[in-house]
């Protein structure tokens, strides 16, 4: 269980320390270490200080916490401040966001709390409909779907993706994956069609996916969303079960950052079929406005069942 989900983490660490102290001869370990040859210190590469030139919202709370520190460092090195928000408690997104990153986690264990935060779900749905560049992995994708079903219960989620997440009894995808780009990604790697190394571990699957859905990846190895696909693309949003890693030949944070900058430079939201986003009470001009820049008060009404 990730530490972000464990409220009693400090107590668990203390208990582990007592168990080690009671069963391991620590003095002998220290003596053995004292006889070892010195190791050359390897210092991390110095990072240039980059003044933030934009803001990326990042979900960091009990439901979402799976991120690679180096990937976050790379986003900061690209000039973006990472602004955390709590999907369970915050009533709206942080202001003035240029992008959004929803990492992995266990939204199914918090689905009642996520569903109860109606105002934030509506704010995220409007932001994505307005073209806010967004990347979601695994649990983050489940949160952006219409709903999560688990153990006979179903909870409404953001509704930004035309699919429903359903938990299975066994892992749907587990282990390393190889993805091949289709060219549909909002921020493809130069030379579309190249292969990407990834990994996945999820019990969930997506069902009732819209027939017109587009996918960024063909799955060469692994499971992904299923049917040989992963990387659901809706407007400026890319969501997948597979996790990317910003190392080697795929520094994905740099590509995502470049896409955010391009969207900000054009200041033009992507067209998204608005039947996907269950907010049919808004007229189209109002709906396509980039409302993520100025979150507006909500009336607290969940309209997710007014459309698909």
ChimeraX attribute file (.defattr): number of C-alpha atoms within 10 A of each C-alpha:
attribute: neighborCount
match mode: 1-to-1
recipient: residues
	/A:1	7
	/A:2	12
	/A:3	12
	/A:4	16
	/A:5	17
	/A:6	12
	/A:7	10
	/A:8	10
	/A:9	13
	/A:10	11
	/A:11	11
	/A:12	12
	/A:13	11
	/A:14	11
	/A:15	12
	/A:16	12
	/A:17	11
	/A:18	11
	/A:19	11
	/A:20	12
	/A:21	11
	/A:22	10
	/A:23	8
	/A:24	10
	/A:25	10
	/A:26	12
	/A:27	9
	/A:28	10
	/A:29	10
	/A:30	10
	/A:31	10
	/A:32	10
	/A:33	11
	/A:34	10
	/A:35	8
	/A:36	8
	/A:37	7
	/A:38	8
	/A:39	6
	/A:40	6
	/A:41	6
	/A:42	6
	/A:43	6
	/A:44	6
	/A:45	6
	/A:46	6
	/A:47	9
	/A:48	7
	/A:49	9
	/A:50	12
	/A:51	12
	/A:52	13
	/A:53	12
	/A:54	19
	/A:55	21
	/A:56	23
	/A:57	22
	/A:58	25
	/A:59	26
	/A:60	22
	/A:61	16
	/A:62	20
	/A:63	26
	/A:64	25
	/A:65	21
	/A:66	21
	/A:67	19
	/A:68	13
	/A:69	8
	/A:70	13
	/A:71	18
	/A:72	18
	/A:73	15
	/A:74	18
	/A:75	21
	/A:76	23
	/A:77	19
	/A:78	21
	/A:79	16
	/A:80	25
	/A:81	22
	/A:82	21
	/A:83	17
	/A:84	16
	/A:85	17
	/A:86	19
	/A:87	26
	/A:88	23
	/A:89	13
	/A:90	12
	/A:91	18
	/A:92	22
	/A:93	27
	/A:94	19
	/A:95	13
	/A:96	15
	/A:97	21
	/A:98	23
	/A:99	29
	/A:100	25
	/A:101	24
	/A:102	26
	/A:103	23
	/A:104	26
	/A:105	28
	/A:106	21
	/A:107	22
	/A:108	23
	/A:109	13
	/A:110	17
	/A:111	22
	/A:112	17
	/A:113	16
	/A:114	23
	/A:115	22
	/A:116	16
	/A:117	20
	/A:118	22
	/A:119	20
	/A:120	23
	/A:121	27
	/A:122	26
	/A:123	21
	/A:124	22
	/A:125	23
	/A:126	24
	/A:127	28
	/A:128	28
	/A:129	30
	/A:130	24
	/A:131	26
	/A:132	28
	/A:133	30
	/A:134	23
	/A:135	22
	/A:136	24
	/A:137	24
	/A:138	27
	/A:139	26
	/A:140	25
	/A:141	27
	/A:142	33
	/A:143	33
	/A:144	27
	/A:145	22
	/A:146	24
	/A:147	23
	/A:148	26
	/A:149	18
	/A:150	16
	/A:151	10
	/A:152	6
	/A:153	10
	/A:154	17
	/A:155	18
	/A:156	23
	/A:157	28
	/A:158	26
	/A:159	25
	/A:160	25
	/A:161	27
	/A:162	24
	/A:163	24
	/A:164	24
	/A:165	26
	/A:166	19
	/A:167	19
	/A:168	14
	/A:169	9
	/A:170	10
	/A:171	13
	/A:172	18
	/A:173	21
	/A:174	16
	/A:175	13
	/A:176	15
	/A:177	20
	/A:178	18
	/A:179	27
	/A:180	19
	/A:181	21
	/A:182	18
	/A:183	17
	/A:184	17
	/A:185	22
	/A:186	19
	/A:187	21
	/A:188	18
	/A:189	19
	/A:190	9
	/A:191	8
	/A:192	14
	/A:193	16
	/A:194	15
	/A:195	18
	/A:196	19
	/A:197	19
	/A:198	18
	/A:199	20
	/A:200	22
	/A:201	19
	/A:202	22
	/A:203	15
	/A:204	25
	/A:205	23
	/A:206	20
	/A:207	13
	/A:208	10
	/A:209	15
	/A:210	13
	/A:211	7
	/A:212	7
	/A:213	12
	/A:214	18
	/A:215	22
	/A:216	24
	/A:217	27
	/A:218	21
	/A:219	23
	/A:220	15
	/A:221	16
	/A:222	23
	/A:223	27
	/A:224	31
	/A:225	25
	/A:226	16
	/A:227	9
	/A:228	15
	/A:229	21
	/A:230	25
	/A:231	28
	/A:232	25
	/A:233	21
	/A:234	26
	/A:235	21
	/A:236	24
	/A:237	28
	/A:238	24
	/A:239	30
	/A:240	25
	/A:241	29
	/A:242	30
	/A:243	23
	/A:244	21
	/A:245	19
	/A:246	20
	/A:247	12
	/A:248	8
	/A:249	11
	/A:250	16
	/A:251	15
	/A:252	21
	/A:253	22
	/A:254	18
	/A:255	19
	/A:256	22
	/A:257	24
	/A:258	14
	/A:259	18
	/A:260	23
	/A:261	19
	/A:262	13
	/A:263	19
	/A:264	16
	/A:265	9
	/A:266	8
	/A:267	11
	/A:268	15
	/A:269	20
	/A:270	18
	/A:271	13
	/A:272	17
	/A:273	10
	/A:274	15
	/A:275	12
	/A:276	21
	/A:277	25
	/A:278	22
	/A:279	21
	/A:280	16
	/A:281	10
	/A:282	10
	/A:283	9
	/A:284	10
	/A:285	7
	/A:286	10
	/A:287	18
	/A:288	21
	/A:289	16
	/A:290	19
	/A:291	20
	/A:292	25
	/A:293	16
	/A:294	13
	/A:295	17
	/A:296	10
	/A:297	10
	/A:298	14
	/A:299	8
	/A:300	11
	/A:301	9
	/A:302	18
	/A:303	14
	/A:304	20
	/A:305	12
	/A:306	12
	/A:307	13
	/A:308	13
